[in-house]
Amino acid sequence: MRITTLTTVTALAALVAVACSSSGSSGSSPPPRSTGNDAGGASPGADASSSVDASSSVDASSSADASPGVDACPVVPAGSPHSITGNITLTADGDAGVPFGTQNGSVVDLTAASIIGKTVVWATAPGGEQIANLPIPTEFGMATIGPDLTAHFTTSAQYTNGPWELAVFVSVTGGDLTKGPQPGDLAAFNLTPPTACQPPLTGVSIRVTIDDADATVNLDNSEFIRF
C-alpha cells in the first residue's frame, strides 16, 4: 500500500532525520553491529595557523592534489533502471523479547506482540541526500510486520547505477504517521563507510548501491534503533 499524502511523507522523513541525528550527536553508541565513521581531530589555534609558511602551504597543496577527488572518480554509466527490495527480519532473544539498541547505547527488549502488525514506512532518495531536505522523496510506501516478525517491500524499477538512500522506520507505537516516528518507534540506519567515490553517509538512512542489477537490503535488529 502506498502513502498518498505528500505532507505525511515530508513530515515522516524530517522527523526520522531529527530522531536519528540526535542519537548520533549525543555521543551515544549506534545499535549493535553498526559501524561508525569518526572524522574528529584537533583544530590548530590562531598562533599555529599564523606560523604556517609558504613552503608548508605548497606541501599541503601538493598533498591535497594527490588525494583522489571527484575528478579522479570514473563516470558510472546509468545503465537500465532497477528496483530495491527491502527484507526486514527481526529476531527474539528467547523469552527476553526482541532486542534493539537505544540512543544512549543501551539495549531494550520489546515483546513480539508489540511489533507484529505494525506499519513499516520506507522512502528513497539519491545517494548522499537526506530525505528530510528534499521537497519529496524519490519514492515512498508502507508495509506491515507479519506474525513471523518479518516485512518485505519492493520499490518500482527506477533506480539507475550508483548510490541511493533508503530510510525505514517501524511505527511500533501506532501513533499519528503525520507526526513521524514517536518515542518508542524503531528507525533503521547504517554507518558502514561508503566505497571510494561515493558521497558521504547521511547517518539517517541505509546506503544502497545499484550495479546493473536489482538490489536487496536485508535489515535485522542491529540496523534499528529504538528512540
C-alpha positions in Angstrom: 0.0 0.0 0.0 1.3 3.5 -0.9 1.3 6.6 1.2 -0.8 9.1 -0.8 -0.3 12.3 1.2 2.8 14.4 0.4 2.7 16.3 3.7 2.6 13.0 5.5 5.8 11.7 3.8 7.6 15.0 4.3 6.8 15.1 8.0 7.9 11.5 8.4 11.2 12.0 6.6 12.0 15.1 8.6 11.3 13.5 11.9 13.2 10.4 11.1 16.2 12.6 10.3 15.9 14.6 13.6 15.5 11.5 15.7 18.4 9.6 14.2 20.6 12.7 14.1 20.1 13.4 17.8 21.1 9.8 18.6 24.4 10.4 16.8 25.1 13.8 18.1 24.6 12.9 21.7 27.8 10.8 21.6 25.9 7.5 22.2 26.8 4.2 20.6 25.0 3.0 17.5 22.9 -0.2 17.6 24.8 -3.4 17.9 27.0 -4.4 14.8 26.5 -0.9 13.2 29.9 0.6 12.4 30.8 4.2 12.7 32.8 6.9 10.9 34.7 9.4 13.1 36.3 12.3 11.4 37.3 14.1 14.5 40.6 15.9 15.1 42.1 18.9 16.9 42.0 22.2 15.0 45.0 24.4 15.2 44.7 27.7 17.1 45.3 31.2 15.8 49.0 31.2 16.7 49.6 27.9 15.0 47.9 28.9 11.8 49.8 32.2 11.6 53.2 30.3 11.7 52.5 28.3 8.5 55.0 29.5 5.9 54.8 29.4 2.1 56.7 26.1 1.8 54.3 24.3 4.1 51.4 25.7 2.1 52.9 24.3 -1.1 53.4 20.9 0.6 49.8 20.9 1.8 48.5 21.8 -1.6 50.5 19.1 -3.3 49.2 16.6 -0.7 45.7 17.6 -1.4 46.2 17.3 -5.1 47.5 13.8 -4.6 44.3 12.7 -2.9 41.6 11.2 -5.1 38.8 13.7 -5.8 35.6 13.9 -7.7 37.5 14.4 -11.0 39.5 11.2 -10.3 36.4 9.1 -10.0 35.2 7.3 -13.1 31.9 8.1 -14.6 29.4 5.4 -13.8 27.1 4.6 -16.8 23.5 5.0 -15.7 22.5 1.6 -17.1 18.9 0.4 -17.1 16.7 1.2 -14.1 16.3 -1.4 -11.4 14.3 -2.0 -8.2 15.3 -2.2 -4.5 13.8 -4.9 -2.3 13.8 -4.5 1.5 13.6 -7.5 3.8 13.1 -6.9 7.5 13.8 -9.9 9.7 13.6 -9.3 13.4 14.6 -12.0 16.0 13.5 -12.5 19.5 16.2 -13.3 22.2 14.4 -16.2 23.8 11.9 -15.2 26.4 13.6 -11.9 26.9 11.9 -10.3 23.9 13.2 -8.6 20.7 16.4 -6.6 21.5 17.2 -3.2 20.0 19.8 -0.5 20.6 18.8 2.9 22.0 20.1 6.4 21.7 22.1 6.2 24.9 23.8 2.9 23.8 21.8 0.6 26.0 19.7 -2.3 24.7 16.0 -2.7 25.4 13.7 -5.7 24.7 10.3 -5.3 23.1 7.7 -8.1 23.1 7.0 -9.7 19.8 3.3 -8.9 20.2 4.1 -5.1 20.4 5.7 -5.3 17.0 3.6 -7.7 15.0 1.0 -5.9 12.8 2.7 -2.5 13.0 3.3 -0.3 10.0 6.7 0.0 8.2 7.3 3.3 6.4 10.0 3.5 3.8 11.3 6.2 1.4 14.2 6.6 -1.0 16.5 9.5 -2.2 19.6 9.9 -4.4 22.9 8.9 -2.7 24.1 11.4 -0.2 20.8 13.2 0.1 18.9 13.4 3.4 15.3 12.7 2.6 14.2 15.5 5.0 16.0 18.0 2.8 14.1 17.1 -0.3 10.7 18.5 -1.4 9.6 14.9 -2.0 11.4 11.6 -1.7 12.2 9.7 -4.9 9.7 7.1 -3.8 7.8 6.0 -0.7 5.5 3.3 0.6 4.4 1.1 3.5 4.5 -2.5 4.6 3.4 -4.4 7.7 5.4 -6.5 10.2 4.0 -10.1 9.9 3.4 -12.7 12.6 6.9 -14.1 12.0 8.4 -10.6 12.7 9.3 -10.0 9.0 8.2 -7.4 6.5 9.0 -7.1 2.8 8.7 -4.4 0.2 9.9 -3.7 -3.3 10.3 -0.3 -5.0 9.4 0.4 -8.6 12.2 -0.2 -11.2 13.5 3.4 -11.5 17.0 3.3 -9.8 20.0 3.6 -12.1 23.5 2.7 -11.3 25.1 4.4 -8.3 24.3 5.1 -4.7 20.8 5.6 -3.3 19.4 6.2 0.2 16.7 4.0 1.8 15.1 5.3 5.0 12.9 2.9 7.0 11.0 3.1 10.3 8.5 1.0 12.2 5.6 2.7 13.9 5.6 0.5 17.0 3.5 3.0 19.0 0.9 3.2 16.2 0.9 7.0 16.5 -0.2 9.5 14.0 2.0 9.0 11.0 1.8 12.6 10.0 3.8 13.4 13.1 6.6 10.9 12.2 8.2 8.3 14.5 7.2 8.7 18.1 9.3 7.8 21.2 9.2 4.0 21.3 9.3 3.6 17.5 12.1 2.0 15.5 14.2 3.6 12.8 16.9 2.0 10.6 20.3 3.4 9.7 23.8 2.1 9.0 27.2 3.8 9.4 29.3 1.3 7.4 31.8 3.5 5.5 30.9 4.0 1.8 33.1 2.8 -1.0 35.5 5.1 -2.8 34.0 7.9 -4.9 30.6 7.7 -3.2 29.1 10.7 -1.3 29.4 10.8 2.5 26.8 8.9 4.5 23.7 10.8 5.7 23.7 9.0 9.1 20.0 8.6 8.9 19.4 6.1 6.2 20.7 2.9 4.6 23.1 3.3 1.6 22.1 1.1 -1.4 24.2 0.8 -4.5 22.7 -0.2 -7.8 25.2 -2.0 -10.0 23.4 -3.2 -13.2 21.0 -5.3 -11.2 18.2 -5.1 -8.7 19.3 -4.6 -5.1 18.3 -6.3 -2.0 18.6 -4.8 1.5 18.3 -7.2 4.5 17.6 -5.5 7.8 17.7 -7.2 11.2 17.6 -6.0 14.8 21.1 -4.5 14.6 20.1 -1.9 11.9 17.2 -0.5 14.0 17.4 1.9 17.0 14.6 2.5 19.4 14.1 6.1 20.4 
